[in-house]
Amino acid sequence: PLDQLKFEQFNALLHTKFRVGSEDSSPVEMELIQATPYPRAKPPMASTFPGEIYQFSLVFAGPATPLLPQMIYRFAHDQLGVFELFIVPIRQDQGQLYYEAVFNRLPRA
């Protein structure tokens, strides 16, 4: 499940390929090129959500076409299996499109 995927798992898979698609499109291959952890922080309502917010982001490089609009896509990886992520296109250069996924998890009460 997505809520069990951690930064450390993705960081160990830098520069590996993921197959990304939706029900309406054929899968495209993307490479995980960046995994960035963020400092853990106390949630604004610490009494309701004890613990720290867990945050990190991932950047994937994909082909110049097709442009995948921001939405939830099915990701598949040989080691992680199949899961869904919300990605947003963030830039384009040298014939590639780049997409970002951001994880913000509140601690479990």
mmCIF file of the C-alpha atoms, coordinates in Angstrom:
data_MODEL
# 
_entry.id   MODEL 
# 
loop_
_atom_site.group_PDB 
_atom_site.id 
_atom_site.type_symbol 
_atom_site.label_atom_id 
_atom_site.label_alt_id 
_atom_site.label_comp_id 
_atom_site.label_asym_id 
_atom_site.label_entity_id 
_atom_site.label_seq_id 
_atom_site.pdbx_PDB_ins_code 
_atom_site.Cartn_x 
_atom_site.Cartn_y 
_atom_site.Cartn_z 
_atom_site.occupancy 
_atom_site.B_iso_or_equiv 
_atom_site.pdbx_formal_charge 
_atom_site.auth_seq_id 
_atom_site.auth_comp_id 
_atom_site.auth_asym_id 
_atom_site.auth_atom_id 
_atom_site.pdbx_PDB_model_num 
ATOM 1   C CA . PRO A 1 1   ? 0.000  0.000  0.000   1.00 0.00 ? 1   PRO A CA 1 
ATOM 2   C CA . LEU A 1 2   ? 1.069  3.567  -0.751  1.00 0.00 ? 2   LEU A CA 1 
ATOM 3   C CA . ASP A 1 3   ? 1.061  4.575  2.913   1.00 0.00 ? 3   ASP A CA 1 
ATOM 4   C CA . GLN A 1 4   ? 3.773  1.997  3.571   1.00 0.00 ? 4   GLN A CA 1 
ATOM 5   C CA . LEU A 1 5   ? 6.170  3.231  0.877   1.00 0.00 ? 5   LEU A CA 1 
ATOM 6   C CA . LYS A 1 6   ? 9.040  5.158  2.420   1.00 0.00 ? 6   LYS A CA 1 
ATOM 7   C CA . PHE A 1 7   ? 11.688 7.591  1.238   1.00 0.00 ? 7   PHE A CA 1 
ATOM 8   C CA . GLU A 1 8   ? 14.436 5.034  1.883   1.00 0.00 ? 8   GLU A CA 1 
ATOM 9   C CA . GLN A 1 9   ? 12.833 2.553  -0.509  1.00 0.00 ? 9   GLN A CA 1 
ATOM 10  C CA . PHE A 1 10  ? 12.672 5.086  -3.340  1.00 0.00 ? 10  PHE A CA 1 
ATOM 11  C CA . ASN A 1 11  ? 16.141 6.472  -2.603  1.00 0.00 ? 11  ASN A CA 1 
ATOM 12  C CA . ALA A 1 12  ? 17.553 2.954  -3.029  1.00 0.00 ? 12  ALA A CA 1 
ATOM 13  C CA . LEU A 1 13  ? 15.901 2.827  -6.488  1.00 0.00 ? 13  LEU A CA 1 
ATOM 14  C CA . LEU A 1 14  ? 17.365 6.039  -7.938  1.00 0.00 ? 14  LEU A CA 1 
ATOM 15  C CA . HIS A 1 15  ? 18.092 5.743  -11.666 1.00 0.00 ? 15  HIS A CA 1 
ATOM 16  C CA . THR A 1 16  ? 15.843 2.725  -12.112 1.00 0.00 ? 16  THR A CA 1 
ATOM 17  C CA . LYS A 1 17  ? 12.849 2.506  -14.442 1.00 0.00 ? 17  LYS A CA 1 
ATOM 18  C CA . PHE A 1 18  ? 9.155  2.635  -13.608 1.00 0.00 ? 18  PHE A CA 1 
ATOM 19  C CA . ARG A 1 19  ? 6.262  1.882  -15.958 1.00 0.00 ? 19  ARG A CA 1 
ATOM 20  C CA . VAL A 1 20  ? 3.625  4.606  -15.663 1.00 0.00 ? 20  VAL A CA 1 
ATOM 21  C CA . GLY A 1 21  ? 0.159  4.629  -17.162 1.00 0.00 ? 21  GLY A CA 1 
ATOM 22  C CA . SER A 1 22  ? -3.563 5.002  -16.682 1.00 0.00 ? 22  SER A CA 1 
ATOM 23  C CA . GLU A 1 23  ? -6.646 3.152  -17.816 1.00 0.00 ? 23  GLU A CA 1 
ATOM 24  C CA . ASP A 1 24  ? -6.834 5.546  -20.772 1.00 0.00 ? 24  ASP A CA 1 
ATOM 25  C CA . SER A 1 25  ? -3.197 5.374  -21.903 1.00 0.00 ? 25  SER A CA 1 
ATOM 26  C CA . SER A 1 26  ? -0.433 2.932  -22.704 1.00 0.00 ? 26  SER A CA 1 
ATOM 27  C CA . PRO A 1 27  ? 2.353  2.798  -20.111 1.00 0.00 ? 27  PRO A CA 1 
ATOM 28  C CA . VAL A 1 28  ? 5.455  4.929  -20.602 1.00 0.00 ? 28  VAL A CA 1 
ATOM 29  C CA . GLU A 1 29  ? 8.835  4.301  -19.021 1.00 0.00 ? 29  GLU A CA 1 
ATOM 30  C CA . MET A 1 30  ? 10.141 6.853  -16.526 1.00 0.00 ? 30  MET A CA 1 
ATOM 31  C CA . GLU A 1 31  ? 13.355 7.005  -14.556 1.00 0.00 ? 31  GLU A CA 1 
ATOM 32  C CA . LEU A 1 32  ? 13.448 8.051  -10.912 1.00 0.00 ? 32  LEU A CA 1 
ATOM 33  C CA . ILE A 1 33  ? 16.119 10.769 -10.964 1.00 0.00 ? 33  ILE A CA 1 
ATOM 34  C CA . GLN A 1 34  ? 15.713 12.464 -7.590  1.00 0.00 ? 34  GLN A CA 1 
ATOM 35  C CA . ALA A 1 35  ? 14.438 11.620 -4.110  1.00 0.00 ? 35  ALA A CA 1 
ATOM 36  C CA . THR A 1 36  ? 14.455 14.470 -1.593  1.00 0.00 ? 36  THR A CA 1 
ATOM 37  C CA . PRO A 1 37  ? 13.671 14.102 2.116   1.00 0.00 ? 37  PRO A CA 1 
ATOM 38  C CA . TYR A 1 38  ? 12.326 17.079 4.057   1.00 0.00 ? 38  TYR A CA 1 
ATOM 39  C CA . PRO A 1 39  ? 12.881 17.771 7.746   1.00 0.00 ? 39  PRO A CA 1 
ATOM 40  C CA . ARG A 1 40  ? 10.213 16.233 9.886   1.00 0.00 ? 40  ARG A CA 1 
ATOM 41  C CA . ALA A 1 41  ? 7.912  18.728 11.542  1.00 0.00 ? 41  ALA A CA 1 
ATOM 42  C CA . LYS A 1 42  ? 5.271  18.776 14.227  1.00 0.00 ? 42  LYS A CA 1 
ATOM 43  C CA . PRO A 1 43  ? 1.748  18.962 12.781  1.00 0.00 ? 43  PRO A CA 1 
ATOM 44  C CA . PRO A 1 44  ? -0.231 22.151 13.479  1.00 0.00 ? 44  PRO A CA 1 
ATOM 45  C CA . MET A 1 45  ? -2.687 20.192 15.623  1.00 0.00 ? 45  MET A CA 1 
ATOM 46  C CA . ALA A 1 46  ? -0.158 18.212 17.677  1.00 0.00 ? 46  ALA A CA 1 
ATOM 47  C CA . SER A 1 47  ? -2.771 17.117 20.202  1.00 0.00 ? 47  SER A CA 1 
ATOM 48  C CA . THR A 1 48  ? -4.834 15.479 17.437  1.00 0.00 ? 48  THR A CA 1 
ATOM 49  C CA . PHE A 1 49  ? -1.881 14.067 15.479  1.00 0.00 ? 49  PHE A CA 1 
ATOM 50  C CA . PRO A 1 50  ? 0.942  13.111 17.847  1.00 0.00 ? 50  PRO A CA 1 
ATOM 51  C CA . GLY A 1 51  ? 4.338  12.617 16.243  1.00 0.00 ? 51  GLY A CA 1 
ATOM 52  C CA . GLU A 1 52  ? 5.930  14.241 13.201  1.00 0.00 ? 52  GLU A CA 1 
ATOM 53  C CA . ILE A 1 53  ? 4.813  14.861 9.617   1.00 0.00 ? 53  ILE A CA 1 
ATOM 54  C CA . TYR A 1 54  ? 6.700  12.615 7.182   1.00 0.00 ? 54  TYR A CA 1 
ATOM 55  C CA . GLN A 1 55  ? 7.532  14.450 3.929   1.00 0.00 ? 55  GLN A CA 1 
ATOM 56  C CA . PHE A 1 56  ? 9.561  13.722 0.801   1.00 0.00 ? 56  PHE A CA 1 
ATOM 57  C CA . SER A 1 57  ? 9.390  14.274 -2.945  1.00 0.00 ? 57  SER A CA 1 
ATOM 58  C CA . LEU A 1 58  ? 10.292 12.267 -6.023  1.00 0.00 ? 58  LEU A CA 1 
ATOM 59  C CA . VAL A 1 59  ? 11.195 13.491 -9.514  1.00 0.00 ? 59  VAL A CA 1 
ATOM 60  C CA . PHE A 1 60  ? 10.803 11.246 -12.543 1.00 0.00 ? 60  PHE A CA 1 
ATOM 61  C CA . ALA A 1 61  ? 12.145 11.825 -16.080 1.00 0.00 ? 61  ALA A CA 1 
ATOM 62  C CA . GLY A 1 62  ? 10.005 10.579 -18.943 1.00 0.00 ? 62  GLY A CA 1 
ATOM 63  C CA . PRO A 1 63  ? 9.780  10.888 -22.715 1.00 0.00 ? 63  PRO A CA 1 
ATOM 64  C CA . ALA A 1 64  ? 8.937  14.212 -24.377 1.00 0.00 ? 64  ALA A CA 1 
ATOM 65  C CA . THR A 1 65  ? 5.640  12.765 -25.578 1.00 0.00 ? 65  THR A CA 1 
ATOM 66  C CA . PRO A 1 66  ? 3.057  12.116 -24.497 1.00 0.00 ? 66  PRO A CA 1 
ATOM 67  C CA . LEU A 1 67  ? 2.668  14.804 -21.854 1.00 0.00 ? 67  LEU A CA 1 
ATOM 68  C CA . LEU A 1 68  ? 0.928  13.227 -18.882 1.00 0.00 ? 68  LEU A CA 1 
ATOM 69  C CA . PRO A 1 69  ? -1.380 15.805 -17.264 1.00 0.00 ? 69  PRO A CA 1 
ATOM 70  C CA . GLN A 1 70  ? -1.411 16.021 -13.484 1.00 0.00 ? 70  GLN A CA 1 
ATOM 71  C CA . MET A 1 71  ? -3.474 13.177 -12.079 1.00 0.00 ? 71  MET A CA 1 
ATOM 72  C CA . ILE A 1 72  ? -3.148 9.790  -10.428 1.00 0.00 ? 72  ILE A CA 1 
ATOM 73  C CA . TYR A 1 73  ? -1.236 7.165  -12.440 1.00 0.00 ? 73  TYR A CA 1 
ATOM 74  C CA . ARG A 1 74  ? -0.491 3.511  -11.937 1.00 0.00 ? 74  ARG A CA 1 
ATOM 75  C CA . PHE A 1 75  ? 3.225  2.917  -11.335 1.00 0.00 ? 75  PHE A CA 1 
ATOM 76  C CA . ALA A 1 76  ? 4.889  -0.461 -11.662 1.00 0.00 ? 76  ALA A CA 1 
ATOM 77  C CA . HIS A 1 77  ? 8.399  -1.381 -10.582 1.00 0.00 ? 77  HIS A CA 1 
ATOM 78  C CA . ASP A 1 78  ? 10.044 -4.800 -10.441 1.00 0.00 ? 78  ASP A CA 1 
ATOM 79  C CA . GLN A 1 79  ? 10.995 -4.371 -6.760  1.00 0.00 ? 79  GLN A CA 1 
ATOM 80  C CA . LEU A 1 80  ? 8.135  -2.221 -5.411  1.00 0.00 ? 80  LEU A CA 1 
ATOM 81  C CA . GLY A 1 81  ? 5.265  -3.778 -7.321  1.00 0.00 ? 81  GLY A CA 1 
ATOM 82  C CA . VAL A 1 82  ? 2.236  -1.771 -8.454  1.00 0.00 ? 82  VAL A CA 1 
ATOM 83  C CA . PHE A 1 83  ? 0.958  1.374  -6.729  1.00 0.00 ? 83  PHE A CA 1 
ATOM 84  C CA . GLU A 1 84  ? -0.697 4.673  -7.623  1.00 0.00 ? 84  GLU A CA 1 
ATOM 85  C CA . LEU A 1 85  ? 0.833  8.159  -7.367  1.00 0.00 ? 85  LEU A CA 1 
ATOM 86  C CA . PHE A 1 86  ? -0.407 11.663 -8.093  1.00 0.00 ? 86  PHE A CA 1 
ATOM 87  C CA . ILE A 1 87  ? 2.206  13.310 -10.320 1.00 0.00 ? 87  ILE A CA 1 
ATOM 88  C CA . VAL A 1 88  ? 2.520  16.830 -11.713 1.00 0.00 ? 88  VAL A CA 1 
ATOM 89  C CA . PRO A 1 89  ? 4.574  17.837 -14.772 1.00 0.00 ? 89  PRO A CA 1 
ATOM 90  C CA . ILE A 1 90  ? 7.193  20.342 -13.575 1.00 0.00 ? 90  ILE A CA 1 
ATOM 91  C CA . ARG A 1 91  ? 9.496  21.068 -16.524 1.00 0.00 ? 91  ARG A CA 1 
ATOM 92  C CA . GLN A 1 92  ? 10.752 20.014 -19.937 1.00 0.00 ? 92  GLN A CA 1 
ATOM 93  C CA . ASP A 1 93  ? 14.265 20.035 -21.406 1.00 0.00 ? 93  ASP A CA 1 
ATOM 94  C CA . GLN A 1 94  ? 16.476 18.092 -23.801 1.00 0.00 ? 94  GLN A CA 1 
ATOM 95  C CA . GLY A 1 95  ? 13.579 16.037 -25.108 1.00 0.00 ? 95  GLY A CA 1 
ATOM 96  C CA . GLN A 1 96  ? 12.356 14.886 -21.679 1.00 0.00 ? 96  GLN A CA 1 
ATOM 97  C CA . LEU A 1 97  ? 9.465  15.772 -19.418 1.00 0.00 ? 97  LEU A CA 1 
ATOM 98  C CA . TYR A 1 98  ? 9.894  15.790 -15.661 1.00 0.00 ? 98  TYR A CA 1 
ATOM 99  C CA . TYR A 1 99  ? 7.221  14.938 -13.105 1.00 0.00 ? 99  TYR A CA 1 
ATOM 100 C CA . GLU A 1 100 ? 7.069  15.319 -9.342  1.00 0.00 ? 100 GLU A CA 1 
ATOM 101 C CA . ALA A 1 101 ? 5.244  13.383 -6.639  1.00 0.00 ? 101 ALA A CA 1 
ATOM 102 C CA . VAL A 1 102 ? 5.102  14.851 -3.124  1.00 0.00 ? 102 VAL A CA 1 
ATOM 103 C CA . PHE A 1 103 ? 4.436  12.800 0.000   1.00 0.00 ? 103 PHE A CA 1 
ATOM 104 C CA . ASN A 1 104 ? 2.968  14.504 3.093   1.00 0.00 ? 104 ASN A CA 1 
ATOM 105 C CA . ARG A 1 105 ? 1.929  12.047 5.758   1.00 0.00 ? 105 ARG A CA 1 
ATOM 106 C CA . LEU A 1 106 ? 0.418  12.939 9.069   1.00 0.00 ? 106 LEU A CA 1 
ATOM 107 C CA . PRO A 1 107 ? 1.364  10.656 11.932  1.00 0.00 ? 107 PRO A CA 1 
ATOM 108 C CA . ARG A 1 108 ? -1.184 8.073  12.863  1.00 0.00 ? 108 ARG A CA 1 
ATOM 109 C CA . ALA A 1 109 ? -3.228 8.874  15.934  1.00 0.00 ? 109 ALA A CA 1 
# 
